[in-house]
Amino acid sequence: MTELFADLPRAVPPTPAPRKAKGRAAVHGAGIALVPAYLPTLRRLARDSSSALEIGKAAEHLVCADLILHGFRCYLSDQGLPYDVVVDLDGNLIRIQVKATCFPRDVNSQGRAERIAYSFPVRRRGKSQKGRLSTKECDIVALVALDIQAIAYLPIASVGTTCQLMCPGHEFRGQYRRSRYAPITGFPFGAALDCLRKGVVKSAGGNGQP
């Protein structure tokens, strides 16, 4: 948060030259934008088609860490199960399937207006990606944007074949505003739980049939 200070009656020492920093922080006042240290590795994984397992593991651990830090009891599931993470809510198990993407892309490549978003093939399941994910396999899907470490939690019944979520801070510039183009940061786990408890199904950004 930027704070404004009154002029001090003493001389202000010269600002030292900025040093090369590592990590996620950004010093906008100095005109320096610091790139997260993990992005080069993420780019390499995104280019390598054989890195799907590593990308999936990273996303699953990120979801597990996020839920634990928000006070939920959760753990990774065993291999071979149709869900990746389990949340224990007073003995009731919430099954979560994790879907990950490394970077956003233009999801309107056939149109004139560029629309950069994170795209997830939510309903695909299995190694062949030919199976169809349904409420029989999981209760909630966790959609992970690895480049910004953001997670959207959605009831599986509320999403279609593909889900497209906008980058944080996105402003729709088209003539007709579409409410379904929501930012990926707008779907917390608590909201998904409320929908499950109430039996409410709200459509998220995407297309296809539930």
N, C-alpha and C positions, 0 to 999 in steps of 0.2 A: 504494500500500500504506500502510495506516495504521500509524504508529509511535507508541509510547508513550514519553514523556519524563518523567524525574523532575522534581519541583518544583524550580524554579530559585530561588536565594536572593535574587534581585533582582526588582524590580517588573517586571511585564509590561505593555508599552504597550497602550493600547486598540486593539481591532481596527478597522481602517478600514472605512468603509461599502463594501459590494460595488459594483463597477462593472459596468455592462452589458458583457457580453463577447460575442464572436462566435466561432463555431466549434462543435466537437462536444463539448467537455469538459463535465463536470458536476461541480458543487461540492455534493455531497450534504450535507456537514456544515453548510453555510450555508443549506441549504434551497433552493438554486438549481439548476434544471435548464435547461441551455442547449440550445437547439434548433439542429441543424445549419443552417448558413447557406443550404444549397442546398434545403432542404425547401419553401420557398414556390415556387421554380421548379418543383420536382418535382410539387407539387400542381397547378400550372397546366398542366403537360404531361399529367398524368393526366386532367384534365377535358377536354382537347382531343383529340378523336378523330383529328385530322390530325397529331398529334405522334408517331405510332408510329415513324417513321423516326428522330427525335431520341432517343427512348427506347432504341431498338435500338442506335444508335451509342454512346450512353453506356454501355450494358451491355457491348458488345463491347470497348470501350477499357478498361473496368474489369477484364474478364477478362484481357485481354492484359497489363495492368499487374500484376495479381496474379500471373500465371504468371512474368513476367520477374523480379519481386521475389523469387520463390521459387526462382530459379536456372534456369528453363527457357528454352530458345530458342524463341520463338514470334513469330508475325506475323499480321496481319489478312489474310484471303483477299480475292481479287478479287470484284467484284460478279457476280452470276449463278451463283455456285457454291452448292451445297446446304449448305455449312458456312461458318462465320464466322471461325474462328480455327484456325490450324495450329500444332502443336507439333512441333519437329524433335528426335527422340530418336536421336542417332547415325545419322541418315539414314533412320530410320523416321518417317513422318509420321502424327501423331494428329490426326484431324479433329474439331473441336468445333463444335457448333451451340449458339448462345447464345439462351436464352429469358429474358425479363425481366418483372418486375412492379413496379409502383411502391410499393404498400402492401399489407399483409395485409388479409384480410376474413373475415367469418364464413362458413366453409365448411359449417356445419351449420344453415343457415337454416331447414330443414324440421324440425329437431329441437328439443327443449326446452332442451338445454344448448348454450350458445354455444361455438364452437370457432374461434378466430382463427388463421388460417394463411395462408401464401403459396401461391397456387394457380397452376399452370402447365399450359397445354394443350400438353404436350410433343410429342405426335405430329403436330400440325398443321404444315404447311409450305406455302410459297408465298404470294403476295399474296392469293390467294383463301382461304387457310387450309383448302382442301379436300383438298390432298395429304396423304399420310401419311409421316412421317419414319421411316426404318428404318436398319438397319446398312449399307445400300447408300449412304446419303448421309453418315453421320457415325459416329464411334466413341463419342464422349462428348457429353453435353449439359451445359452450364453454366447452372444456374438462378440468376438474379441477383435479389436483393431490393435494389432501388435505395435505399430509404429508410434502410437500415442498412448498405448496401454489403457485403452478405454474399453468398457464392457457394457453391453446392453442385454438385459434379461427380459425375455418375453415368454409367455405361455405358448407352448407348441401349437395349441389350438388357434392362436391368433395370427399365425403367419402362413403365408402361401409357399409356393415352390421356391421363390427367391425373395430375399429381403434386402432392400437398399436403404442404408441409413447415411445421412449427410454428416459432413465433418463438423466439429464444434464451431459455432459462430457463423454457420452458413446463413446467407440471406438469399431468399428466392427472388430472382430478377425477372422472371417471366411475367406475362400479362395476367395469367390466372394463378393465384396462389393455391397450392395443393397442401393441405394439412398433413397428408401422409408422408411427406418428406421431412422427417424429424431427425434431429441430430442424434448421433450414437450415444451421447452422454445423457439422453433424456429418459432412460429406461432403467431405473434402479431395481435391485432385487426385491425390495419391499413392495414396490408397486405390482410386480409380477405375482408375488404371494397373495396380495389382496385380490387380484383378479381370480386366482385359483380358488380362494376361500369363498368368494361371492359367486363363482361360476360365471363371471363376466368375460366375454371374449371381445376384445377390441382389436381391430385390424391394424397392423403395423405397416411400415413402408414396404411394399412388395407387390408381387403379382402371383397369379396361380391360385389354385384351390387349396383350402386347408387339408 
